[in-house]
Amino acid sequence: MKKEYRRVEVTWVDSNCLHGWQEPEVKTEIAEVSSLGFLISEEESKLTLAPSVSEYGLIFNPIAIPKGCIKSVKELRLR
């Protein structure tokens, strides 16, 4: 039997980098990210999200997001 997972939108900040040689004064910014998916697990230090779940209960391309990077988690409802 396939486990049911909550569908969520996670807003979080991620590191960002520039490629190649740069002047020391270059401005770098962090990137705000919005990820939609199934909440696979939530632990003290991280949240694991996957964009797809198969009928066999397999998950595709899970991402672990550190809790310190998360700005908000919003549950999504199907209409």
PDB file of N, CA, C and O in Angstrom:
ATOM      1  N   MET A   1       0.845  -1.194   0.000  1.00  0.00           N
ATOM      2  CA  MET A   1       0.000   0.000   0.000  1.00  0.00           C
ATOM      3  C   MET A   1       0.886   1.252   0.000  1.00  0.00           C
ATOM      4  O   MET A   1       1.832   1.354   0.782  1.00  0.00           O
ATOM      5  N   LYS A   2       0.571   2.185  -0.874  1.00  0.00           N
ATOM      6  CA  LYS A   2       1.357   3.416  -0.997  1.00  0.00           C
ATOM      7  C   LYS A   2       1.051   4.371   0.163  1.00  0.00           C
ATOM      8  O   LYS A   2      -0.107   4.590   0.519  1.00  0.00           O
ATOM      9  N   LYS A   3       2.107   4.926   0.737  1.00  0.00           N
ATOM     10  CA  LYS A   3       1.953   5.901   1.817  1.00  0.00           C
ATOM     11  C   LYS A   3       1.485   7.233   1.233  1.00  0.00           C
ATOM     12  O   LYS A   3       1.925   7.623   0.151  1.00  0.00           O
ATOM     13  N   GLU A   4       0.609   7.923   1.930  1.00  0.00           N
ATOM     14  CA  GLU A   4       0.151   9.257   1.518  1.00  0.00           C
ATOM     15  C   GLU A   4       1.052  10.308   2.161  1.00  0.00           C
ATOM     16  O   GLU A   4       1.314  10.269   3.363  1.00  0.00           O
ATOM     17  N   TYR A   5       1.512  11.232   1.353  1.00  0.00           N
ATOM     18  CA  TYR A   5       2.381  12.317   1.826  1.00  0.00           C
ATOM     19  C   TYR A   5       1.655  13.648   1.676  1.00  0.00           C
ATOM     20  O   TYR A   5       0.857  13.831   0.757  1.00  0.00           O
ATOM     21  N   ARG A   6       1.939  14.568   2.581  1.00  0.00           N
ATOM     22  CA  ARG A   6       1.391  15.922   2.463  1.00  0.00           C
ATOM     23  C   ARG A   6       2.030  16.633   1.285  1.00  0.00           C
ATOM     24  O   ARG A   6       3.229  16.496   1.044  1.00  0.00           O
ATOM     25  N   ARG A   7       1.228  17.393   0.552  1.00  0.00           N
ATOM     26  CA  ARG A   7       1.747  18.234  -0.538  1.00  0.00           C
ATOM     27  C   ARG A   7       2.002  19.619   0.040  1.00  0.00           C
ATOM     28  O   ARG A   7       1.123  20.211   0.668  1.00  0.00           O
ATOM     29  N   VAL A   8       3.217  20.134  -0.176  1.00  0.00           N
ATOM     30  CA  VAL A   8       3.594  21.404   0.441  1.00  0.00           C
ATOM     31  C   VAL A   8       4.347  22.307  -0.541  1.00  0.00           C
ATOM     32  O   VAL A   8       4.881  21.858  -1.554  1.00  0.00           O
ATOM     33  N   GLU A   9       4.365  23.589  -0.200  1.00  0.00           N
ATOM     34  CA  GLU A   9       5.230  24.562  -0.850  1.00  0.00           C
ATOM     35  C   GLU A   9       6.211  25.041   0.211  1.00  0.00           C
ATOM     36  O   GLU A   9       5.801  25.540   1.260  1.00  0.00           O
ATOM     37  N   VAL A  10       7.496  24.893  -0.057  1.00  0.00           N
ATOM     38  CA  VAL A  10       8.537  25.304   0.880  1.00  0.00           C
ATOM     39  C   VAL A  10       9.264  26.505   0.279  1.00  0.00           C
ATOM     40  O   VAL A  10       9.764  26.435  -0.844  1.00  0.00           O
ATOM     41  N   THR A  11       9.321  27.601   1.023  1.00  0.00           N
ATOM     42  CA  THR A  11      10.096  28.772   0.619  1.00  0.00           C
ATOM     43  C   THR A  11      11.354  28.764   1.474  1.00  0.00           C
ATOM     44  O   THR A  11      11.289  28.706   2.702  1.00  0.00           O
ATOM     45  N   TRP A  12      12.498  28.823   0.804  1.00  0.00           N
ATOM     46  CA  TRP A  12      13.778  28.711   1.512  1.00  0.00           C
ATOM     47  C   TRP A  12      14.864  29.488   0.789  1.00  0.00           C
ATOM     48  O   TRP A  12      14.697  29.883  -0.364  1.00  0.00           O
ATOM     49  N   VAL A  13      15.968  29.700   1.468  1.00  0.00           N
ATOM     50  CA  VAL A  13      17.097  30.401   0.864  1.00  0.00           C
ATOM     51  C   VAL A  13      18.224  29.409   0.606  1.00  0.00           C
ATOM     52  O   VAL A  13      18.478  28.503   1.400  1.00  0.00           O
ATOM     53  N   ASP A  14      18.891  29.609  -0.528  1.00  0.00           N
ATOM     54  CA  ASP A  14      19.965  28.720  -0.945  1.00  0.00           C
ATOM     55  C   ASP A  14      21.201  29.560  -1.258  1.00  0.00           C
ATOM     56  O   ASP A  14      21.103  30.754  -1.544  1.00  0.00           O
ATOM     57  N   SER A  15      22.341  28.926  -1.201  1.00  0.00           N
ATOM     58  CA  SER A  15      23.571  29.628  -1.581  1.00  0.00           C
ATOM     59  C   SER A  15      23.549  29.893  -3.079  1.00  0.00           C
ATOM     60  O   SER A  15      22.827  29.237  -3.830  1.00  0.00           O
ATOM     61  N   ASN A  16      24.342  30.854  -3.497  1.00  0.00           N
ATOM     62  CA  ASN A  16      24.396  31.241  -4.894  1.00  0.00           C
ATOM     63  C   ASN A  16      25.850  31.559  -5.203  1.00  0.00           C
ATOM     64  O   ASN A  16      26.562  32.077  -4.343  1.00  0.00           O
ATOM     65  N   CYS A  17      26.300  31.261  -6.403  1.00  0.00           N
ATOM     66  CA  CYS A  17      27.692  31.554  -6.736  1.00  0.00           C
ATOM     67  C   CYS A  17      27.809  32.137  -8.133  1.00  0.00           C
ATOM     68  O   CYS A  17      26.928  31.970  -8.976  1.00  0.00           O
ATOM     69  N   LEU A  18      28.906  32.815  -8.351  1.00  0.00           N
ATOM     70  CA  LEU A  18      29.249  33.337  -9.667  1.00  0.00           C
ATOM     71  C   LEU A  18      30.394  32.480 -10.206  1.00  0.00           C
ATOM     72  O   LEU A  18      31.230  32.007  -9.436  1.00  0.00           O
ATOM     73  N   HIS A  19      30.435  32.281 -11.509  1.00  0.00           N
ATOM     74  CA  HIS A  19      31.453  31.430 -12.112  1.00  0.00           C
ATOM     75  C   HIS A  19      32.605  32.272 -12.655  1.00  0.00           C
ATOM     76  O   HIS A  19      32.400  33.383 -13.144  1.00  0.00           O
ATOM     77  N   GLY A  20      33.778  31.744 -12.564  1.00  0.00           N
ATOM     78  CA  GLY A  20      34.943  32.402 -13.145  1.00  0.00           C
ATOM     79  C   GLY A  20      35.565  33.423 -12.204  1.00  0.00           C
ATOM     80  O   GLY A  20      35.157  33.560 -11.051  1.00  0.00           O
ATOM     81  N   TRP A  21      36.550  34.131 -12.715  1.00  0.00           N
ATOM     82  CA  TRP A  21      37.272  35.148 -11.956  1.00  0.00           C
ATOM     83  C   TRP A  21      36.393  36.362 -11.736  1.00  0.00           C
ATOM     84  O   TRP A  21      35.682  36.799 -12.641  1.00  0.00           O
ATOM     85  N   GLN A  22      36.444  36.908 -10.523  1.00  0.00           N
ATOM     86  CA  GLN A  22      35.624  38.064 -10.157  1.00  0.00           C
ATOM     87  C   GLN A  22      36.481  39.074  -9.406  1.00  0.00           C
ATOM     88  O   GLN A  22      37.458  38.706  -8.753  1.00  0.00           O
ATOM     89  N   GLU A  23      36.117  40.330  -9.498  1.00  0.00           N
ATOM     90  CA  GLU A  23      36.718  41.364  -8.665  1.00  0.00           C
ATOM     91  C   GLU A  23      36.261  41.143  -7.221  1.00  0.00           C
ATOM     92  O   GLU A  23      35.138  40.684  -7.010  1.00  0.00           O
ATOM     93  N   PRO A  24      37.093  41.452  -6.219  1.00  0.00           N
ATOM     94  CA  PRO A  24      36.710  41.237  -4.822  1.00  0.00           C
ATOM     95  C   PRO A  24      35.455  42.016  -4.408  1.00  0.00           C
ATOM     96  O   PRO A  24      34.764  41.623  -3.468  1.00  0.00           O
ATOM     97  N   GLU A  25      35.161  43.110  -5.103  1.00  0.00           N
ATOM     98  CA  GLU A  25      34.017  43.944  -4.746  1.00  0.00           C
ATOM     99  C   GLU A  25      32.701  43.426  -5.327  1.00  0.00           C
ATOM    100  O   GLU A  25      31.651  44.025  -5.096  1.00  0.00           O
ATOM    101  N   VAL A  26      32.742  42.332  -6.070  1.00  0.00           N
ATOM    102  CA  VAL A  26      31.530  41.821  -6.712  1.00  0.00           C
ATOM    103  C   VAL A  26      30.451  41.533  -5.655  1.00  0.00           C
ATOM    104  O   VAL A  26      30.750  41.069  -4.555  1.00  0.00           O
ATOM    105  N   LYS A  27      29.219  41.814  -6.008  1.00  0.00           N
ATOM    106  CA  LYS A  27      28.088  41.579  -5.101  1.00  0.00           C
ATOM    107  C   LYS A  27      27.514  40.194  -5.372  1.00  0.00           C
ATOM    108  O   LYS A  27      27.113  39.896  -6.497  1.00  0.00           O
ATOM    109  N   THR A  28      27.476  39.360  -4.364  1.00  0.00           N
ATOM    110  CA  THR A  28      26.828  38.054  -4.471  1.00  0.00           C
ATOM    111  C   THR A  28      25.601  38.064  -3.573  1.00  0.00           C
ATOM    112  O   THR A  28      25.587  38.719  -2.531  1.00  0.00           O
ATOM    113  N   GLU A  29      24.602  37.356  -3.972  1.00  0.00           N
ATOM    114  CA  GLU A  29      23.349  37.315  -3.224  1.00  0.00           C
ATOM    115  C   GLU A  29      22.962  35.866  -2.949  1.00  0.00           C
ATOM    116  O   GLU A  29      23.395  34.956  -3.656  1.00  0.00           O
ATOM    117  N   ILE A  30      22.152  35.659  -1.926  1.00  0.00           N
ATOM    118  CA  ILE A  30      21.567  34.343  -1.727  1.00  0.00           C
ATOM    119  C   ILE A  30      20.317  34.265  -2.602  1.00  0.00           C
ATOM    120  O   ILE A  30      19.756  35.296  -2.971  1.00  0.00           O
ATOM    121  N   ALA A  31      19.889  33.079  -2.928  1.00  0.00           N
ATOM    122  CA  ALA A  31      18.732  32.888  -3.798  1.00  0.00           C
ATOM    123  C   ALA A  31      17.544  32.414  -2.968  1.00  0.00           C
ATOM    124  O   ALA A  31      17.657  31.455  -2.205  1.00  0.00           O
ATOM    125  N   GLU A  32      16.404  33.090  -3.119  1.00  0.00           N
ATOM    126  CA  GLU A  32      15.175  32.605  -2.484  1.00  0.00           C
ATOM    127  C   GLU A  32      14.514  31.622  -3.446  1.00  0.00           C
ATOM    128  O   GLU A  32      14.328  31.917  -4.627  1.00  0.00           O
ATOM    129  N   VAL A  33      14.165  30.457  -2.922  1.00  0.00           N
ATOM    130  CA  VAL A  33      13.658  29.360  -3.736  1.00  0.00           C
ATOM    131  C   VAL A  33      12.268  28.973  -3.245  1.00  0.00           C
ATOM    132  O   VAL A  33      11.990  29.009  -2.046  1.00  0.00           O
ATOM    133  N   SER A  34      11.398  28.604  -4.182  1.00  0.00           N
ATOM    134  CA  SER A  34      10.082  28.064  -3.856  1.00  0.00           C
ATOM    135  C   SER A  34      10.006  26.669  -4.448  1.00  0.00           C
ATOM    136  O   SER A  34      10.085  26.507  -5.665  1.00  0.00           O
ATOM    137  N   SER A  35       9.852  25.651  -3.595  1.00  0.00           N
ATOM    138  CA  SER A  35       9.801  24.258  -4.039  1.00  0.00           C
ATOM    139  C   SER A  35       8.455  23.655  -3.685  1.00  0.00           C
ATOM    140  O   SER A  35       7.970  23.809  -2.564  1.00  0.00           O
ATOM    141  N   LEU A  36       7.849  22.964  -4.650  1.00  0.00           N
ATOM    142  CA  LEU A  36       6.580  22.264  -4.451  1.00  0.00           C
ATOM    143  C   LEU A  36       6.853  20.773  -4.462  1.00  0.00           C
ATOM    144  O   LEU A  36       7.662  20.297  -5.259  1.00  0.00           O
ATOM    145  N   GLY A  37       6.184  20.024  -3.583  1.00  0.00           N
ATOM    146  CA  GLY A  37       6.389  18.583  -3.607  1.00  0.00           C
ATOM    147  C   GLY A  37       5.726  17.882  -2.446  1.00  0.00           C
ATOM    148  O   GLY A  37       4.905  18.448  -1.724  1.00  0.00           O
ATOM    149  N   PHE A  38       6.111  16.627  -2.292  1.00  0.00           N
ATOM    150  CA  PHE A  38       5.594  15.780  -1.223  1.00  0.00           C
ATOM    151  C   PHE A  38       6.567  15.826  -0.049  1.00  0.00           C
ATOM    152  O   PHE A  38       7.772  15.642  -0.222  1.00  0.00           O
ATOM    153  N   LEU A  39       6.035  16.072   1.143  1.00  0.00           N
ATOM    154  CA  LEU A  39       6.857  16.116   2.354  1.00  0.00           C
ATOM    155  C   LEU A  39       7.137  14.679   2.779  1.00  0.00           C
ATOM    156  O   LEU A  39       6.267  14.009   3.335  1.00  0.00           O
ATOM    157  N   ILE A  40       8.348  14.214   2.518  1.00  0.00           N
ATOM    158  CA  ILE A  40       8.729  12.829   2.790  1.00  0.00           C
ATOM    159  C   ILE A  40       9.047  12.624   4.263  1.00  0.00           C
ATOM    160  O   ILE A  40       8.613  11.641   4.864  1.00  0.00           O
ATOM    161  N   SER A  41       9.806  13.553   4.848  1.00  0.00           N
ATOM    162  CA  SER A  41      10.118  13.459   6.275  1.00  0.00           C
ATOM    163  C   SER A  41      10.490  14.832   6.808  1.00  0.00           C
ATOM    164  O   SER A  41      10.911  15.722   6.069  1.00  0.00           O
ATOM    165  N   GLU A  42      10.320  14.972   8.112  1.00  0.00           N
ATOM    166  CA  GLU A  42      10.717  16.203   8.797  1.00  0.00           C
ATOM    167  C   GLU A  42      11.451  15.806  10.062  1.00  0.00           C
ATOM    168  O   GLU A  42      10.896  15.144  10.939  1.00  0.00           O
ATOM    169  N   GLU A  43      12.714  16.222  10.144  1.00  0.00           N
ATOM    170  CA  GLU A  43      13.548  15.922  11.295  1.00  0.00           C
ATOM    171  C   GLU A  43      13.945  17.225  11.975  1.00  0.00           C
ATOM    172  O   GLU A  43      13.589  18.305  11.503  1.00  0.00           O
ATOM    173  N   GLU A  44      14.670  17.133  13.065  1.00  0.00           N
ATOM    174  CA  GLU A  44      15.066  18.326  13.806  1.00  0.00           C
ATOM    175  C   GLU A  44      15.901  19.281  12.955  1.00  0.00           C
ATOM    176  O   GLU A  44      15.760  20.499  13.066  1.00  0.00           O
ATOM    177  N   SER A  45      16.770  18.729  12.105  1.00  0.00           N
ATOM    178  CA  SER A  45      17.700  19.573  11.355  1.00  0.00           C
ATOM    179  C   SER A  45      17.331  19.783   9.893  1.00  0.00           C
ATOM    180  O   SER A  45      17.888  20.668   9.243  1.00  0.00           O
ATOM    181  N   LYS A  46      16.399  18.987   9.359  1.00  0.00           N
ATOM    182  CA  LYS A  46      16.105  19.081   7.928  1.00  0.00           C
ATOM    183  C   LYS A  46      14.691  18.621   7.597  1.00  0.00           C
ATOM    184  O   LYS A  46      14.018  17.947   8.377  1.00  0.00           O
ATOM    185  N   LEU A  47      14.280  19.018   6.407  1.00  0.00           N
ATOM    186  CA  LEU A  47      13.011  18.603   5.826  1.00  0.00           C
ATOM    187  C   LEU A  47      13.360  17.948   4.488  1.00  0.00           C
ATOM    188  O   LEU A  47      14.185  18.476   3.742  1.00  0.00           O
ATOM    189  N   THR A  48      12.747  16.808   4.176  1.00  0.00           N
ATOM    190  CA  THR A  48      13.013  16.135   2.902  1.00  0.00           C
ATOM    191  C   THR A  48      11.768  16.210   2.036  1.00  0.00           C
ATOM    192  O   THR A  48      10.671  15.846   2.461  1.00  0.00           O
ATOM    193  N   LEU A  49      11.957  16.691   0.810  1.00  0.00           N
ATOM    194  CA  LEU A  49      10.876  16.951  -0.139  1.00  0.00           C
ATOM    195  C   LEU A  49      11.168  16.179  -1.423  1.00  0.00           C
ATOM    196  O   LEU A  49      12.321  16.093  -1.845  1.00  0.00           O
ATOM    197  N   ALA A  50      10.125  15.613  -2.051  1.00  0.00           N
ATOM    198  CA  ALA A  50      10.282  14.935  -3.345  1.00  0.00           C
ATOM    199  C   ALA A  50       9.197  15.427  -4.296  1.00  0.00           C
ATOM    200  O   ALA A  50       8.047  15.586  -3.886  1.00  0.00           O
ATOM    201  N   PRO A  51       9.544  15.671  -5.563  1.00  0.00           N
ATOM    202  CA  PRO A  51       8.554  16.165  -6.513  1.00  0.00           C
ATOM    203  C   PRO A  51       7.581  15.099  -7.001  1.00  0.00           C
ATOM    204  O   PRO A  51       6.491  15.425  -7.472  1.00  0.00           O
ATOM    205  N   SER A  52       7.967  13.821  -6.893  1.00  0.00           N
ATOM    206  CA  SER A  52       7.113  12.747  -7.416  1.00  0.00           C
ATOM    207  C   SER A  52       7.171  11.520  -6.516  1.00  0.00           C
ATOM    208  O   SER A  52       8.202  11.212  -5.917  1.00  0.00           O
ATOM    209  N   VAL A  53       6.021  10.819  -6.435  1.00  0.00           N
ATOM    210  CA  VAL A  53       5.918   9.551  -5.716  1.00  0.00           C
ATOM    211  C   VAL A  53       5.213   8.569  -6.650  1.00  0.00           C
ATOM    212  O   VAL A  53       4.160   8.886  -7.203  1.00  0.00           O
ATOM    213  N   SER A  54       5.790   7.374  -6.828  1.00  0.00           N
ATOM    214  CA  SER A  54       5.192   6.399  -7.743  1.00  0.00           C
ATOM    215  C   SER A  54       4.103   5.587  -7.047  1.00  0.00           C
ATOM    216  O   SER A  54       3.960   5.625  -5.825  1.00  0.00           O
ATOM    217  N   GLU A  55       3.344   4.854  -7.853  1.00  0.00           N
ATOM    218  CA  GLU A  55       2.290   3.993  -7.302  1.00  0.00           C
ATOM    219  C   GLU A  55       2.886   2.868  -6.464  1.00  0.00           C
ATOM    220  O   GLU A  55       2.170   2.223  -5.698  1.00  0.00           O
ATOM    221  N   TYR A  56       4.203   2.622  -6.601  1.00  0.00           N
ATOM    222  CA  TYR A  56       4.882   1.587  -5.825  1.00  0.00           C
ATOM    223  C   TYR A  56       5.502   2.135  -4.546  1.00  0.00           C
ATOM    224  O   TYR A  56       6.145   1.403  -3.794  1.00  0.00           O
ATOM    225  N   GLY A  57       5.301   3.441  -4.302  1.00  0.00           N
ATOM    226  CA  GLY A  57       5.832   4.056  -3.094  1.00  0.00           C
ATOM    227  C   GLY A  57       7.256   4.563  -3.228  1.00  0.00           C
ATOM    228  O   GLY A  57       7.849   5.000  -2.242  1.00  0.00           O
ATOM    229  N   LEU A  58       7.824   4.512  -4.448  1.00  0.00           N
ATOM    230  CA  LEU A  58       9.166   5.032  -4.670  1.00  0.00           C
ATOM    231  C   LEU A  58       9.107   6.551  -4.805  1.00  0.00           C
ATOM    232  O   LEU A  58       8.122   7.100  -5.297  1.00  0.00           O
ATOM    233  N   ILE A  59      10.176   7.227  -4.362  1.00  0.00           N
ATOM    234  CA  ILE A  59      10.233   8.687  -4.481  1.00  0.00           C
ATOM    235  C   ILE A  59      11.311   9.073  -5.481  1.00  0.00           C
ATOM    236  O   ILE A  59      12.302   8.361  -5.644  1.00  0.00           O
ATOM    237  N   PHE A  60      11.111  10.218  -6.158  1.00  0.00           N
ATOM    238  CA  PHE A  60      12.020  10.666  -7.223  1.00  0.00           C
ATOM    239  C   PHE A  60      12.708  11.960  -6.815  1.00  0.00           C
ATOM    240  O   PHE A  60      12.057  12.903  -6.365  1.00  0.00           O
ATOM    241  N   ASN A  61      14.032  12.001  -6.974  1.00  0.00           N
ATOM    242  CA  ASN A  61      14.846  13.203  -6.747  1.00  0.00           C
ATOM    243  C   ASN A  61      14.563  13.915  -5.418  1.00  0.00           C
ATOM    244  O   ASN A  61      14.238  15.102  -5.427  1.00  0.00           O
ATOM    245  N   PRO A  62      14.677  13.226  -4.282  1.00  0.00           N
ATOM    246  CA  PRO A  62      14.446  13.906  -3.006  1.00  0.00           C
ATOM    247  C   PRO A  62      15.509  14.963  -2.737  1.00  0.00           C
ATOM    248  O   PRO A  62      16.663  14.819  -3.140  1.00  0.00           O
ATOM    249  N   ILE A  63      15.103  16.022  -2.052  1.00  0.00           N
ATOM    250  CA  ILE A  63      16.029  17.086  -1.645  1.00  0.00           C
ATOM    251  C   ILE A  63      15.892  17.286  -0.139  1.00  0.00           C
ATOM    252  O   ILE A  63      14.784  17.361   0.391  1.00  0.00           O
ATOM    253  N   ALA A  64      17.030  17.371   0.541  1.00  0.00           N
ATOM    254  CA  ALA A  64      17.056  17.666   1.976  1.00  0.00           C
ATOM    255  C   ALA A  64      17.329  19.158   2.126  1.00  0.00           C
ATOM    256  O   ALA A  64      18.349  19.659   1.654  1.00  0.00           O
ATOM    257  N   ILE A  65      16.420  19.859   2.780  1.00  0.00           N
ATOM    258  CA  ILE A  65      16.567  21.305   2.979  1.00  0.00           C
ATOM    259  C   ILE A  65      16.842  21.546   4.463  1.00  0.00           C
ATOM    260  O   ILE A  65      16.029  21.171   5.307  1.00  0.00           O
ATOM    261  N   PRO A  66      17.983  22.168   4.794  1.00  0.00           N
ATOM    262  CA  PRO A  66      18.275  22.446   6.210  1.00  0.00           C
ATOM    263  C   PRO A  66      17.205  23.357   6.821  1.00  0.00           C
ATOM    264  O   PRO A  66      16.778  24.326   6.192  1.00  0.00           O
ATOM    265  N   LYS A  67      16.781  23.049   8.027  1.00  0.00           N
ATOM    266  CA  LYS A  67      15.739  23.838   8.702  1.00  0.00           C
ATOM    267  C   LYS A  67      16.123  25.310   8.821  1.00  0.00           C
ATOM    268  O   LYS A  67      15.251  26.176   8.750  1.00  0.00           O
ATOM    269  N   GLY A  68      17.406  25.612   9.000  1.00  0.00           N
ATOM    270  CA  GLY A  68      17.844  26.997   9.131  1.00  0.00           C
ATOM    271  C   GLY A  68      17.667  27.815   7.867  1.00  0.00           C
ATOM    272  O   GLY A  68      17.716  29.044   7.915  1.00  0.00           O
ATOM    273  N   CYS A  69      17.465  27.158   6.748  1.00  0.00           N
ATOM    274  CA  CYS A  69      17.274  27.844   5.462  1.00  0.00           C
ATOM    275  C   CYS A  69      15.799  28.066   5.128  1.00  0.00           C
ATOM    276  O   CYS A  69      15.483  28.824   4.211  1.00  0.00           O
ATOM    277  N   ILE A  70      14.906  27.424   5.851  1.00  0.00           N
ATOM    278  CA  ILE A  70      13.478  27.462   5.525  1.00  0.00           C
ATOM    279  C   ILE A  70      12.824  28.719   6.086  1.00  0.00           C
ATOM    280  O   ILE A  70      12.936  29.026   7.273  1.00  0.00           O
ATOM    281  N   LYS A  71      12.134  29.444   5.191  1.00  0.00           N
ATOM    282  CA  LYS A  71      11.382  30.638   5.597  1.00  0.00           C
ATOM    283  C   LYS A  71       9.924  30.291   5.905  1.00  0.00           C
ATOM    284  O   LYS A  71       9.341  30.846   6.837  1.00  0.00           O
ATOM    285  N   SER A  72       9.327  29.371   5.126  1.00  0.00           N
ATOM    286  CA  SER A  72       7.931  28.980   5.384  1.00  0.00           C
ATOM    287  C   SER A  72       7.620  27.644   4.723  1.00  0.00           C
ATOM    288  O   SER A  72       8.251  27.245   3.743  1.00  0.00           O
ATOM    289  N   VAL A  73       6.624  26.964   5.293  1.00  0.00           N
ATOM    290  CA  VAL A  73       6.086  25.729   4.727  1.00  0.00           C
ATOM    291  C   VAL A  73       4.576  25.894   4.702  1.00  0.00           C
ATOM    292  O   VAL A  73       3.948  26.146   5.731  1.00  0.00           O
ATOM    293  N   LYS A  74       3.995  25.747   3.502  1.00  0.00           N
ATOM    294  CA  LYS A  74       2.557  25.941   3.340  1.00  0.00           C
ATOM    295  C   LYS A  74       1.960  24.662   2.753  1.00  0.00           C
ATOM    296  O   LYS A  74       2.418  24.179   1.717  1.00  0.00           O
ATOM    297  N   GLU A  75       0.944  24.116   3.411  1.00  0.00           N
ATOM    298  CA  GLU A  75       0.296  22.913   2.898  1.00  0.00           C
ATOM    299  C   GLU A  75      -0.561  23.276   1.688  1.00  0.00           C
ATOM    300  O   GLU A  75      -1.268  24.284   1.693  1.00  0.00           O
ATOM    301  N   LEU A  76      -0.489  22.444   0.658  1.00  0.00           N
ATOM    302  CA  LEU A  76      -1.266  22.644  -0.558  1.00  0.00           C
ATOM    303  C   LEU A  76      -2.469  21.716  -0.540  1.00  0.00           C
ATOM    304  O   LEU A  76      -2.369  20.571  -0.100  1.00  0.00           O
ATOM    305  N   ARG A  77      -3.582  22.196  -1.007  1.00  0.00           N
ATOM    306  CA  ARG A  77      -4.824  21.410  -1.054  1.00  0.00           C
ATOM    307  C   ARG A  77      -5.234  21.194  -2.490  1.00  0.00           C
ATOM    308  O   ARG A  77      -5.119  22.101  -3.314  1.00  0.00           O
ATOM    309  N   LEU A  78      -5.709  20.006  -2.801  1.00  0.00           N
ATOM    310  CA  LEU A  78      -6.245  19.722  -4.137  1.00  0.00           C
ATOM    311  C   LEU A  78      -7.682  20.144  -4.180  1.00  0.00           C
ATOM    312  O   LEU A  78      -8.408  20.014  -3.194  1.00  0.00           O
ATOM    313  N   ARG A  79      -8.100  20.649  -5.317  1.00  0.00           N
ATOM    314  CA  ARG A  79      -9.506  21.051  -5.474  1.00  0.00           C
ATOM    315  C   ARG A  79     -10.298  19.962  -6.100  1.00  0.00           C
ATOM    316  O   ARG A  79     -11.501  20.117  -6.311  1.00  0.00           O
TER     317      ARG A  79
END
